[in-house]
């Protein structure tokens, strides 16, 4: 990940800083083609030491092909947003990006509520999801992936 990309991704966490959910972005836990997961220091109000923040790359910086398959079947009720999405305008791409992140958040909440072994999603800002951090607080090491 380039320095510019790192700055863009951490910048997408600013609303969580403003909302006092996190106080500091500490390090990268994992990066992939659609998102990067950061370990963050949790704000005292969160009653935990750390949280994980999954920050989705902006649409123009993602290498994820055929994401239309994942978008199919989702309904857009706002007519302006629907037209922009269908015409693939700049605003339409923003709508698509927000829908993608919000759908991931809703899915993660549903999986957690159903008892699946996933971290509990705590907040979403349309660009990123803050979730429980699972790892060793003393060393800062993330738990191994299953």
GIRA-V21228 format. One record per pair of residues at least 12 apart in sequence whose C-alpha atoms are under 10 Angstrom apart, sorted by the first residue. I is the first residue (numbers start at 1). J is the second residue. D is the distance in Angstrom with one decimal. If there is no record, write none. Layout:
BEGIN
i: {I & I}
j: {J & J}
d: {D & D}
END
This chain:
BEGIN
i: {1 & 1 & 1 & 5 & 5 & 6 & 6 & 8 & 8 & 8 & 9 & 9 & 9 & 9 & 9 & 9 & 9 & 9 & 9 & 9 & 9 & 10 & 10 & 10 & 10 & 10 & 10 & 10 & 11 & 12 & 12 & 12 & 12 & 12 & 12 & 12 & 12 & 13 & 13 & 13 & 13 & 13 & 13 & 13 & 13 & 13 & 13 & 13 & 13 & 14 & 15 & 15 & 15 & 15 & 16 & 16 & 16 & 16 & 16 & 16 & 16 & 16 & 16 & 17 & 17 & 19 & 20 & 20 & 20 & 20 & 20 & 21 & 21 & 21 & 21 & 21 & 21 & 21 & 21 & 21 & 21 & 21 & 22 & 22 & 22 & 22 & 22 & 22 & 22 & 22 & 22 & 22 & 22 & 22 & 22 & 22 & 23 & 23 & 23 & 23 & 23 & 23 & 24 & 24 & 24 & 24 & 24 & 24 & 25 & 25 & 25 & 25 & 25 & 25 & 25 & 25 & 25 & 26 & 26 & 26 & 26 & 26 & 26 & 26 & 27 & 27 & 27 & 27 & 27 & 28 & 28 & 28 & 28 & 29 & 29 & 29 & 29 & 29 & 29 & 30 & 30 & 31 & 31 & 31 & 32 & 32 & 32 & 32 & 32 & 33 & 33 & 33 & 33 & 33 & 33 & 33 & 34 & 34 & 34 & 34 & 34 & 34 & 34 & 34 & 34 & 34 & 34 & 35 & 35 & 35 & 35 & 35 & 35 & 35 & 35 & 35 & 36 & 36 & 36 & 36 & 36 & 36 & 37 & 37 & 37 & 37 & 37 & 37 & 37 & 37 & 38 & 38 & 38 & 38 & 38 & 38 & 38 & 39 & 39 & 39 & 39 & 39 & 39 & 39 & 39 & 39 & 39 & 39 & 39 & 39 & 40 & 40 & 40 & 40 & 41 & 42 & 42 & 42 & 46 & 48 & 48 & 48 & 49 & 49 & 50 & 50 & 50 & 50 & 50 & 50 & 50 & 50 & 51 & 51 & 51 & 51 & 51 & 51 & 51 & 51 & 51 & 52 & 52 & 52 & 52 & 52 & 52 & 52 & 52 & 52 & 52 & 52 & 53 & 53 & 53 & 53 & 53 & 53 & 53 & 53 & 53 & 53 & 54 & 54 & 54 & 54 & 54 & 54 & 54 & 55 & 55 & 55 & 55 & 55 & 55 & 55 & 55 & 56 & 56 & 56 & 56 & 56 & 56 & 56 & 56 & 57 & 57 & 57 & 58 & 58 & 58 & 58 & 58 & 59 & 59 & 59 & 59 & 59 & 60 & 60 & 67 & 67 & 68 & 70 & 70 & 71 & 71 & 71 & 71 & 74 & 74 & 74 & 75 & 76 & 76 & 76 & 80 & 81 & 81 & 81 & 81 & 82 & 82 & 84 & 94 & 95 & 97 & 97 & 98 & 98 & 98 & 98 & 99 & 99 & 100 & 100 & 101 & 101 & 101 & 101 & 101 & 101 & 102 & 102 & 102 & 102 & 102 & 102 & 103 & 104 & 104 & 104 & 104 & 105 & 105 & 105 & 105 & 105 & 105 & 105 & 105 & 105 & 105 & 105 & 106 & 106 & 107 & 108 & 108 & 108 & 108 & 108 & 109 & 109 & 109 & 109 & 117 & 118 & 118 & 118 & 119 & 119 & 119 & 119 & 120 & 120 & 120 & 121}
j: {31 & 32 & 36 & 57 & 61 & 28 & 36 & 55 & 57 & 58 & 35 & 36 & 37 & 38 & 54 & 55 & 56 & 57 & 58 & 127 & 128 & 24 & 25 & 36 & 38 & 53 & 55 & 128 & 55 & 55 & 56 & 57 & 58 & 125 & 126 & 127 & 128 & 25 & 38 & 40 & 53 & 54 & 55 & 124 & 125 & 127 & 128 & 129 & 130 & 125 & 124 & 125 & 127 & 128 & 42 & 43 & 53 & 123 & 124 & 125 & 128 & 129 & 130 & 42 & 43 & 43 & 42 & 43 & 44 & 45 & 46 & 40 & 41 & 42 & 43 & 44 & 45 & 46 & 51 & 122 & 123 & 130 & 39 & 40 & 41 & 42 & 43 & 44 & 45 & 46 & 49 & 50 & 51 & 52 & 53 & 130 & 40 & 41 & 42 & 43 & 44 & 50 & 39 & 40 & 41 & 42 & 43 & 50 & 38 & 39 & 40 & 41 & 42 & 50 & 51 & 52 & 53 & 38 & 39 & 40 & 41 & 50 & 52 & 140 & 39 & 40 & 41 & 52 & 140 & 40 & 52 & 53 & 54 & 52 & 53 & 54 & 140 & 141 & 142 & 54 & 142 & 54 & 55 & 56 & 56 & 57 & 62 & 63 & 64 & 56 & 57 & 61 & 62 & 63 & 64 & 65 & 54 & 55 & 56 & 57 & 58 & 59 & 61 & 62 & 63 & 64 & 65 & 53 & 54 & 55 & 56 & 57 & 58 & 62 & 127 & 128 & 53 & 54 & 55 & 56 & 57 & 128 & 52 & 53 & 54 & 55 & 56 & 128 & 129 & 130 & 51 & 52 & 53 & 54 & 55 & 130 & 133 & 51 & 52 & 53 & 54 & 130 & 131 & 132 & 133 & 134 & 135 & 140 & 141 & 142 & 52 & 53 & 130 & 133 & 133 & 130 & 132 & 133 & 122 & 132 & 133 & 137 & 133 & 137 & 131 & 132 & 133 & 134 & 135 & 136 & 137 & 140 & 119 & 121 & 122 & 130 & 131 & 132 & 133 & 134 & 135 & 119 & 121 & 122 & 129 & 130 & 131 & 132 & 133 & 134 & 135 & 142 & 121 & 122 & 123 & 124 & 128 & 129 & 130 & 131 & 132 & 133 & 101 & 124 & 127 & 128 & 129 & 130 & 131 & 101 & 124 & 125 & 126 & 127 & 128 & 129 & 130 & 97 & 98 & 100 & 101 & 126 & 127 & 128 & 129 & 97 & 127 & 128 & 93 & 94 & 97 & 98 & 127 & 93 & 94 & 96 & 97 & 98 & 93 & 97 & 96 & 100 & 96 & 100 & 103 & 96 & 99 & 100 & 103 & 99 & 100 & 103 & 99 & 95 & 96 & 99 & 92 & 93 & 94 & 95 & 96 & 95 & 96 & 96 & 126 & 126 & 126 & 127 & 125 & 126 & 127 & 128 & 126 & 127 & 126 & 127 & 124 & 125 & 126 & 127 & 128 & 129 & 124 & 125 & 126 & 127 & 128 & 129 & 126 & 121 & 124 & 128 & 129 & 120 & 121 & 122 & 123 & 124 & 125 & 126 & 128 & 129 & 130 & 131 & 121 & 124 & 121 & 120 & 121 & 122 & 129 & 131 & 121 & 122 & 123 & 131 & 146 & 131 & 132 & 134 & 131 & 132 & 133 & 134 & 132 & 133 & 134 & 133}
d: {8.2 & 9.9 & 9.5 & 8.7 & 8.8 & 9.3 & 9.1 & 9.8 & 8.6 & 9.0 & 8.8 & 7.7 & 9.7 & 9.5 & 9.5 & 6.2 & 7.5 & 6.8 & 8.6 & 9.0 & 9.0 & 10.0 & 7.4 & 9.5 & 8.5 & 9.5 & 7.7 & 9.8 & 9.6 & 7.0 & 8.6 & 9.3 & 9.6 & 8.6 & 9.2 & 6.3 & 7.0 & 8.5 & 9.9 & 9.9 & 7.9 & 9.3 & 7.5 & 10.0 & 8.3 & 8.0 & 6.9 & 9.0 & 9.1 & 9.6 & 9.6 & 7.1 & 9.8 & 9.7 & 9.9 & 9.6 & 9.5 & 8.4 & 8.8 & 7.8 & 9.2 & 9.5 & 8.2 & 9.5 & 8.6 & 9.5 & 8.4 & 5.9 & 8.5 & 7.6 & 8.6 & 9.5 & 8.9 & 6.1 & 5.2 & 8.3 & 7.3 & 6.5 & 8.9 & 9.3 & 8.6 & 8.5 & 10.0 & 6.4 & 5.7 & 4.4 & 4.7 & 8.6 & 9.2 & 8.2 & 9.8 & 8.3 & 7.7 & 9.7 & 9.3 & 9.0 & 7.4 & 5.6 & 6.0 & 5.4 & 8.8 & 9.7 & 8.9 & 5.6 & 5.2 & 7.5 & 8.6 & 9.6 & 6.8 & 6.4 & 4.4 & 6.4 & 9.2 & 9.8 & 9.7 & 9.4 & 8.8 & 7.1 & 5.6 & 5.2 & 6.8 & 9.4 & 9.9 & 9.5 & 5.4 & 7.3 & 9.8 & 9.9 & 9.4 & 9.1 & 9.5 & 9.5 & 9.9 & 8.4 & 9.5 & 9.6 & 9.8 & 8.6 & 7.2 & 9.2 & 9.7 & 9.3 & 9.5 & 9.9 & 9.5 & 9.4 & 9.4 & 9.3 & 9.7 & 9.1 & 8.1 & 9.0 & 6.1 & 5.6 & 6.2 & 9.8 & 9.8 & 8.6 & 5.8 & 5.7 & 8.5 & 8.7 & 8.6 & 5.6 & 6.9 & 6.2 & 10.0 & 9.9 & 6.4 & 5.3 & 4.1 & 5.3 & 9.0 & 8.2 & 9.8 & 8.8 & 8.2 & 5.7 & 5.4 & 6.6 & 7.6 & 9.5 & 6.5 & 5.5 & 4.3 & 6.2 & 8.7 & 9.3 & 9.3 & 9.5 & 8.4 & 5.6 & 5.2 & 6.4 & 7.7 & 9.4 & 9.6 & 6.1 & 4.7 & 6.5 & 9.0 & 9.8 & 10.0 & 10.0 & 7.3 & 9.8 & 9.9 & 8.4 & 9.5 & 8.6 & 5.9 & 6.9 & 9.1 & 8.6 & 9.9 & 9.9 & 9.9 & 9.6 & 9.5 & 8.9 & 9.1 & 9.7 & 8.9 & 7.2 & 9.5 & 7.7 & 6.0 & 8.7 & 9.1 & 9.8 & 7.6 & 8.9 & 9.9 & 9.9 & 9.1 & 6.6 & 5.9 & 5.1 & 4.4 & 8.1 & 9.8 & 9.0 & 9.4 & 9.7 & 8.2 & 5.7 & 5.3 & 6.0 & 4.8 & 8.1 & 10.0 & 9.6 & 9.5 & 9.7 & 9.3 & 9.4 & 6.6 & 5.6 & 4.4 & 6.2 & 8.7 & 8.5 & 9.7 & 9.6 & 8.7 & 5.4 & 5.2 & 6.5 & 7.9 & 9.1 & 9.9 & 9.8 & 9.5 & 6.2 & 4.3 & 6.6 & 8.7 & 8.7 & 9.9 & 9.2 & 7.3 & 9.1 & 5.8 & 5.8 & 8.5 & 9.1 & 8.0 & 9.1 & 9.5 & 8.7 & 7.2 & 9.8 & 8.0 & 7.2 & 8.0 & 8.5 & 6.4 & 10.0 & 9.0 & 10.0 & 9.9 & 9.1 & 9.5 & 8.4 & 9.7 & 8.2 & 8.3 & 7.4 & 9.1 & 8.7 & 9.9 & 9.1 & 9.9 & 9.3 & 9.9 & 9.0 & 9.1 & 9.7 & 9.3 & 6.5 & 9.2 & 8.4 & 9.7 & 9.5 & 9.8 & 9.7 & 7.8 & 7.8 & 8.8 & 5.0 & 6.7 & 9.5 & 7.8 & 9.8 & 8.5 & 9.1 & 8.0 & 8.5 & 5.7 & 6.2 & 6.9 & 7.7 & 7.2 & 8.3 & 6.1 & 8.4 & 8.9 & 8.7 & 9.7 & 9.8 & 9.6 & 9.7 & 8.6 & 9.8 & 6.8 & 9.0 & 8.1 & 6.7 & 9.7 & 9.1 & 8.8 & 6.6 & 9.2 & 9.5 & 8.6 & 9.4 & 9.5 & 7.2 & 6.4 & 9.9 & 9.7 & 9.4 & 5.8 & 8.6 & 10.0 & 9.9 & 9.3 & 9.5 & 9.1 & 9.6 & 6.1 & 5.3 & 7.1 & 7.3 & 5.4 & 8.7 & 9.9 & 9.8}
END
